[in-house]
Amino acid sequence: MARVSAIESDFLVIGAGLAGLYAALRAVQYGHVCLLTKTSISETNSAWAQGGIAAAVDESDSPQLHREDTLKAGRGLCDERAVDVLVREGPQCIKELDNLGVAFDRTPSGYELGREGGHSRRRIVHAGGSSTGQRVVARLSELVLQNPNIKLIEHTPVIELLTADGVCVGAAVAPDRVVLARATLLATGGAAALYQRTTNPPGATGEGIALAYRAGAELADLEFIQFHPTALAVPTARSFLISEAVRGEGAYLLNPDGERFMLKYDERGELAPRDVVARAIFEELRKFKTDHVFLSLRHLKPDLVRSRFINIYETCLDYGLDLTRDLIPVAPAAHYTIGGVRTNLWAETTVKNLFAIGEVSCTGVHGANRLASNSLLECLVFARRAVEAAVRRANLSPSPSSKAREELSFPLGKGPGVRFDMQHGLDRIKRVMTEHVGLVRDRAGLEHAIAELSGLEAHSSGLLRDQALVARLIAQSALFRTETRGVHTRSDFPNEDPNWQAHIIVHKDCPIRLEKSLQSESP
Ligand code: SIN
């Protein structure tokens, strides 16, 4: 048995995006928190979020209307109980962020609300115009850094989750270093950076999903990768997101002929749900044999464009494009992992004392197509619930107690030893995912992808093996679902099929299977 050094904590939170930060701040009211991130506290996907947080906070709105829009976008696959939780508890979370000092944009009569595709009314709370993620994360990071009972450990990836008799007891962060905790909260984000064109930061490669899978947790709905319709498509630019809120303020989508094409596809035009817009753009790209269409804001008031979308305006200027005057080239890019680690309504996974929150999780709120700006809301609502459930399970009381670091012995599996060149391997995954597991899929392409990804997985270890594993599971789930639904488009099965109104579940020890409902018992 190896001798390892251990940190003991009441809560271990893995990931420092919105879900992780918010969970840490709530959990510290009950005990000591260790917050781990593989990057730094400022480099998370949440910080890149532009649109905002959808919540029924306006007098003319209601959780019921938000619920209806969410269910409509989700194409029959949302878990209605999870959606009820999301829309009912959402407004309270906004109030809490307000109390924590997040400066949301306001008008004299209340929050300034934005509109995005699939929403029947303005309900997107935002901060700093289109810098919402960055503003919210910056404020919560500040609070985390000020709190002596939150131990922040940066630049430290998790090697494996530790279980004893099927119960999660923490995580190994190095071959000789572990963090032991009464509750482990996984908040590691999604896997959209497994594609060449992505709106996500490079770290969003799905390792949290692999960690949970290897620890014995069930995963669900992995085939549903959401492509954002409008990422900047300039050869020299990373795929910078041009927020849907831009279309919410009236921007048009034009094809190379200058035609406003969305109305041909959907009567809601540019404000149709995201899957519809992304597929329509894909069709236009194919028809015109081009790699981009255009966003036009030229008919909108320049002052409004500059003030409401300041960071988008400035980034476009860096590429020589003036948002108020030029046509902006855009194309779809991988944006959000709808599936993930299966949870119940309290963010509990199928491994005891392991919770999953935010994009790494699959609560069922997004169904087959996430409604814009519901993701940050999901982070908040389910982080809060995860902490409540963990407190109940571990019988913690609201009196923080800092625990000292101890030395102890712990049996540990082998550490990582990369046999395959990391960057080369990741580039290969991205190429396979983009060519064969992209916006439109078919059987031959998916089978090819699975064979190539399985080979890579078998000949790599550590991080690269986990990335190949997650990519393979996405491809296998996409092959299994022989229909088109929401963001999952099969050219060989172009219609929605009522027999497939069910969730695809994967587990390391069981064959891939279907289940009608995601939610099991509450704690
Ligand atoms: C956007 O601003 O368009 C992205 C918001 C989201 O993905 O929910």
Residues whose N, C-alpha, C, O or C-beta is under 5 A from the ligand:
A	BS01	SIN	Q50 G51 I242 S243 E244 A245 L371 A372 S373 N374
